[in-house]
Amino acid sequence: MLSKDKLNRINELSKRAKTIGLTKQEEQEQQSLRKEYLQTFRNSFKNQLHNVTVVDENGNDVTPDALKESKISQNKRMH
């Protein structure tokens, strides 16, 4: 999870970019913060997916093979 301060800074830079513009340093900071935000979001989303099991109406596990393989791969990296 990205800190509240970093999220506030992302929003501040975005508003500033729309109004008066950003300096080169601020543009670099904005890109860096956005990259960090996206990486955090993607990791969080992957973790959520790894906690999903798809079950049909008969109670059979029909989780896609790609997701099952990804879960196994993640578990191997954690151990």
KETOR-593390 format. One line per field, with one value per residue (C-alpha): chain; residue in three letters; x, y, z; residue number from 1. Coordinates in nm, 3 decimals. Layout:
N
chain A,...
resn ala,...
u X,...
v Y,...
w Z,...
resi NUM,...
This chain:
79
chain A,A,A,A,A,A,A,A,A,A,A,A,A,A,A,A,A,A,A,A,A,A,A,A,A,A,A,A,A,A,A,A,A,A,A,A,A,A,A,A,A,A,A,A,A,A,A,A,A,A,A,A,A,A,A,A,A,A,A,A,A,A,A,A,A,A,A,A,A,A,A,A,A,A,A,A,A,A,A
resn met,leu,ser,lys,asp,lys,leu,asn,arg,ile,asn,glu,leu,ser,lys,arg,ala,lys,thr,ile,gly,leu,thr,lys,gln,glu,glu,gln,glu,gln,gln,ser,leu,arg,lys,glu,tyr,leu,gln,thr,phe,arg,asn,ser,phe,lys,asn,gln,leu,his,asn,val,thr,val,val,asp,glu,asn,gly,asn,asp,val,thr,pro,asp,ala,leu,lys,glu,ser,lys,ile,ser,gln,asn,lys,arg,met,his
u 0.000,0.129,0.152,-0.106,0.169,0.271,-0.089,-0.141,0.176,0.060,-0.267,-0.090,0.143,-0.147,-0.342,-0.035,0.038,-0.312,-0.286,0.059,0.272,0.558,0.931,1.157,1.228,0.857,0.787,1.047,0.904,0.555,0.672,0.852,0.549,0.315,0.546,0.556,0.177,0.118,0.360,0.188,-0.155,-0.049,0.104,-0.208,-0.433,-0.223,-0.244,-0.622,-0.641,-0.427,-0.691,-0.971,-1.109,-1.377,-1.643,-1.926,-2.285,-2.198,-1.918,-1.637,-1.321,-1.308,-1.034,-0.846,-0.521,-0.320,-0.437,-0.361,-0.010,0.043,-0.061,0.184,0.461,0.401,0.402,0.736,0.889,0.764,0.922
v 0.000,0.340,0.587,0.861,1.121,0.975,0.958,1.318,1.417,1.236,1.428,1.756,1.713,1.616,1.930,2.143,1.989,2.085,2.443,2.600,2.310,2.116,2.168,1.895,1.775,1.760,1.570,1.312,1.287,1.242,0.964,0.791,0.811,0.687,0.394,0.304,0.337,0.109,-0.153,-0.151,-0.174,-0.464,-0.657,-0.605,-0.718,-1.032,-1.116,-1.081,-1.311,-1.571,-1.590,-1.668,-2.012,-2.049,-2.308,-2.413,-2.479,-2.844,-2.745,-2.841,-2.634,-2.476,-2.226,-2.153,-2.347,-2.028,-1.899,-2.231,-2.232,-1.873,-1.963,-2.255,-2.038,-1.769,-2.024,-2.164,-1.814,-1.748,-2.065
w 0.000,-0.092,0.195,0.233,0.187,-0.148,-0.270,-0.168,-0.352,-0.667,-0.654,-0.582,-0.879,-1.104,-1.013,-1.057,-1.398,-1.512,-1.390,-1.393,-1.516,-1.364,-1.351,-1.492,-1.138,-1.056,-1.379,-1.282,-0.931,-1.077,-1.309,-1.024,-0.794,-1.068,-1.140,-0.772,-0.746,-1.046,-0.916,-0.577,-0.741,-0.964,-0.674,-0.465,-0.751,-0.810,-0.440,-0.453,-0.755,-0.581,-0.309,-0.558,-0.627,-0.892,-0.810,-1.041,-0.930,-0.852,-0.616,-0.855,-0.862,-1.210,-1.140,-1.465,-1.501,-1.552,-1.214,-1.045,-1.194,-1.085,-0.728,-0.725,-0.864,-0.601,-0.321,-0.439,-0.437,-0.085,0.057
resi 1,2,3,4,5,6,7,8,9,10,11,12,13,14,15,16,17,18,19,20,21,22,23,24,25,26,27,28,29,30,31,32,33,34,35,36,37,38,39,40,41,42,43,44,45,46,47,48,49,50,51,52,53,54,55,56,57,58,59,60,61,62,63,64,65,66,67,68,69,70,71,72,73,74,75,76,77,78,79
